[in-house]
Amino acid sequence: MRVTVDLSAQTLSLWQGGLLQKNWRVSTAANGPGEISGSACTPRGRHIIRAKIGAGAAIGTVFKARRVASDVPCYLPEMCARYPGRDWILTRILWLSGCEVGINRLGCVDTMRRYIYIHGTPHLDALGTPASHGCIRMGNADIVELFDLVSTGTEVTLHE
């Protein structure tokens, strides 16, 4: 299996042996592509899934610092009004690690140290448009499906 994310089309594709298995709409960075730490951009290039977090968690589980949030463990729609501007990380996390030294690995361009994930979101209306703070957002049912199909070490390529 391998995954590609097309930043221009705002789609994530799952491939097996050169054959497309599935496409999903995603939302990448509102600031566009970029690798520099603090840019709130989505990094490009070759990555791997370094860690899978949230196996078995309920849809809508809220994560903070890669753990179930103690203040709001399960997302409810009224929470957007209570916490405006919060970048909700829900349901599952696929934590990415760059493979290209100087491009998306080590130093100020390190994808893993930037905490770039593929994760669930409540903002389904924004899928298909750039709106994240750098991560790749997916619908919650979609991230559960992808999470169950990939393993740590799966190649993920992000391109324009």
KEBALO-174405 format. One record per residue (C-alpha): x negated, y, z negated; chain. Coordinates in pm, 1 decimal. Each point is the difference from the previous one (the first is absolute). Layout:
x=X y=Y z=Z unit=A
...
% end
This chain:
x=0.0 y=0.0 z=0.0 unit=A
x=-100.2 y=360.0 z=55.4 unit=A
x=179.1 y=330.6 z=-41.6 unit=A
x=-15.8 y=315.8 z=209.7 unit=A
x=137.5 y=340.5 z=-93.2 unit=A
x=61.8 y=242.7 z=285.7 unit=A
x=-17.6 y=347.7 z=-154.4 unit=A
x=144.9 y=163.3 z=312.5 unit=A
x=299.7 y=-234.0 z=27.8 unit=A
x=42.0 y=-38.0 z=-379.4 unit=A
x=23.6 y=-377.2 z=29.3 unit=A
x=-163.7 y=-294.1 z=-172.9 unit=A
x=-38.6 y=-322.6 z=198.6 unit=A
x=-78.9 y=-351.1 z=-117.5 unit=A
x=-196.7 y=-217.6 z=242.6 unit=A
x=-89.4 y=-367.4 z=-0.6 unit=A
x=-240.4 y=-139.7 z=256.1 unit=A
x=53.4 y=294.2 z=233.8 unit=A
x=379.0 y=-30.0 z=-13.0 unit=A
x=215.6 y=272.1 z=-151.4 unit=A
x=204.1 y=-145.6 z=-284.5 unit=A
x=183.1 y=305.6 z=-133.5 unit=A
x=12.7 y=381.3 z=12.2 unit=A
x=112.2 y=234.5 z=-277.4 unit=A
x=49.6 y=377.1 z=-16.1 unit=A
x=-232.7 y=166.1 z=-250.3 unit=A
x=-89.3 y=344.4 z=-124.8 unit=A
x=-365.2 y=105.3 z=-10.2 unit=A
x=-154.6 y=326.8 z=-121.2 unit=A
x=177.9 y=329.8 z=51.4 unit=A
x=-353.6 y=145.3 z=34.0 unit=A
x=-78.3 y=-237.9 z=287.4 unit=A
x=-300.4 y=-226.8 z=39.1 unit=A
x=-324.5 y=55.5 z=-189.4 unit=A
x=-243.7 y=-173.6 z=-225.7 unit=A
x=-129.5 y=259.3 z=-248.6 unit=A
x=87.7 y=-49.1 z=-366.1 unit=A
x=255.5 y=256.1 z=-118.0 unit=A
x=129.1 y=68.2 z=352.7 unit=A
x=335.2 y=-180.0 z=-48.6 unit=A
x=-57.2 y=-144.2 z=349.2 unit=A
x=37.1 y=-359.0 z=117.4 unit=A
x=-339.2 y=-157.8 z=76.4 unit=A
x=-74.3 y=-159.6 z=335.0 unit=A
x=-202.9 y=-303.0 z=96.2 unit=A
x=-44.6 y=-358.3 z=-113.0 unit=A
x=111.7 y=-97.0 z=-348.6 unit=A
x=90.9 y=-310.4 z=-195.3 unit=A
x=263.5 y=-63.7 z=-262.8 unit=A
x=-215.1 y=-2.7 z=-312.6 unit=A
x=280.5 y=-66.4 z=-250.9 unit=A
x=367.8 y=-93.8 z=-7.6 unit=A
x=188.8 y=146.1 z=-295.0 unit=A
x=357.3 y=-58.6 z=-111.0 unit=A
x=71.9 y=-361.5 z=97.4 unit=A
x=341.0 y=-93.1 z=-136.5 unit=A
x=89.9 y=353.1 z=-109.7 unit=A
x=357.8 y=112.3 z=58.8 unit=A
x=72.6 y=220.7 z=300.1 unit=A
x=-28.2 y=358.2 z=-121.1 unit=A
x=-260.1 y=-71.5 z=-269.4 unit=A
x=-197.2 y=321.6 z=-55.2 unit=A
x=-379.4 y=-21.9 z=-11.1 unit=A
x=-235.4 y=252.7 z=-156.4 unit=A
x=-375.1 y=-64.8 z=15.7 unit=A
x=79.6 y=-344.3 z=149.0 unit=A
x=202.9 y=-107.3 z=-304.6 unit=A
x=373.4 y=-0.3 z=-66.3 unit=A
x=79.8 y=353.4 z=-120.5 unit=A
x=103.1 y=13.5 z=-365.0 unit=A
x=192.0 y=328.8 z=32.9 unit=A
x=218.0 y=-108.5 z=296.5 unit=A
x=-44.7 y=-373.5 z=68.9 unit=A
x=275.1 y=-16.8 z=263.7 unit=A
x=84.6 y=265.8 z=257.6 unit=A
x=346.9 y=155.6 z=7.1 unit=A
x=102.5 y=255.9 z=267.9 unit=A
x=56.6 y=280.4 z=-253.6 unit=A
x=-370.0 y=-19.8 z=-93.9 unit=A
x=-100.2 y=202.4 z=309.1 unit=A
x=180.2 y=300.8 z=-150.3 unit=A
x=-151.5 y=-60.3 z=-343.7 unit=A
x=-354.9 y=-39.2 z=139.1 unit=A
x=-17.3 y=221.2 z=311.4 unit=A
x=-306.4 y=-50.5 z=217.5 unit=A
x=-96.7 y=-331.3 z=-160.0 unit=A
x=-147.4 y=-249.4 z=246.0 unit=A
x=192.4 y=-310.1 z=-104.8 unit=A
x=-195.9 y=-325.1 z=27.6 unit=A
x=257.6 y=-275.8 z=-12.6 unit=A
x=49.2 y=-376.8 z=23.0 unit=A
x=-342.9 y=-123.3 z=124.0 unit=A
x=-350.4 y=135.3 z=62.8 unit=A
x=-250.7 y=-115.6 z=260.8 unit=A
x=-321.6 y=181.1 z=-98.2 unit=A
x=-225.3 y=71.7 z=298.3 unit=A
x=-379.3 y=-0.7 z=10.5 unit=A
x=-197.8 y=146.6 z=289.2 unit=A
x=-244.3 y=-215.8 z=196.4 unit=A
x=-201.5 y=271.0 z=179.9 unit=A
x=-276.7 y=165.0 z=-203.9 unit=A
x=8.5 y=377.2 z=43.1 unit=A
x=338.5 y=-10.6 z=172.1 unit=A
x=234.7 y=-147.9 z=-263.7 unit=A
x=-234.1 y=-166.9 z=-247.8 unit=A
x=-226.2 y=147.9 z=-269.9 unit=A
x=-62.8 y=364.3 z=-83.2 unit=A
x=267.7 y=262.7 z=55.4 unit=A
x=182.4 y=-213.2 z=261.2 unit=A
x=60.3 y=-315.2 z=-206.4 unit=A
x=357.1 y=-117.9 z=64.0 unit=A
x=16.2 y=-218.1 z=-309.8 unit=A
x=-126.7 y=276.2 z=-229.7 unit=A
x=262.0 y=228.4 z=158.1 unit=A
x=267.5 y=-251.3 z=-113.4 unit=A
x=146.6 y=-43.2 z=347.3 unit=A
x=277.4 y=-260.0 z=-2.7 unit=A
x=274.5 y=-146.0 z=209.8 unit=A
x=295.0 y=25.9 z=-239.7 unit=A
x=375.3 y=25.5 z=-32.3 unit=A
x=184.3 y=332.0 z=-6.2 unit=A
x=347.9 y=133.0 z=-73.1 unit=A
x=-37.1 y=254.3 z=283.3 unit=A
x=150.0 y=-215.7 z=274.7 unit=A
x=113.3 y=308.3 z=192.7 unit=A
x=-366.7 y=98.7 z=46.5 unit=A
x=-106.7 y=-332.8 z=152.0 unit=A
x=-116.6 y=57.9 z=355.3 unit=A
x=-141.1 y=344.1 z=-87.0 unit=A
x=-321.7 y=110.2 z=-173.5 unit=A
x=102.0 y=83.2 z=-359.0 unit=A
x=-226.3 y=-181.1 z=-249.6 unit=A
x=-289.9 y=125.4 z=-209.6 unit=A
x=-239.0 y=-231.4 z=191.7 unit=A
x=140.2 y=-348.7 z=-55.0 unit=A
x=207.5 y=-206.5 z=239.8 unit=A
x=359.0 y=-7.2 z=-126.2 unit=A
x=245.4 y=-275.7 z=91.7 unit=A
x=359.1 y=-78.7 z=-86.6 unit=A
x=18.8 y=-214.7 z=-313.5 unit=A
x=142.0 y=-309.2 z=170.8 unit=A
x=-263.3 y=42.0 z=273.7 unit=A
x=-294.0 y=13.9 z=-242.5 unit=A
x=126.6 y=-313.8 z=-174.9 unit=A
x=12.9 y=-179.3 z=336.4 unit=A
x=-349.7 y=116.8 z=101.3 unit=A
x=-143.1 y=-72.7 z=-347.0 unit=A
x=116.5 y=-361.0 z=24.6 unit=A
x=-149.8 y=-45.5 z=348.8 unit=A
x=-353.3 y=134.8 z=-59.6 unit=A
x=-282.4 y=-92.4 z=-233.3 unit=A
x=-292.3 y=183.6 z=-153.4 unit=A
x=-268.3 y=37.6 z=264.0 unit=A
x=253.2 y=57.2 z=281.1 unit=A
x=-138.4 y=247.2 z=255.7 unit=A
x=188.8 y=331.0 z=26.2 unit=A
x=-89.3 y=244.4 z=278.5 unit=A
x=131.2 y=356.8 z=-13.9 unit=A
x=-13.6 y=189.0 z=328.9 unit=A
x=152.4 y=294.3 z=186.7 unit=A
% end
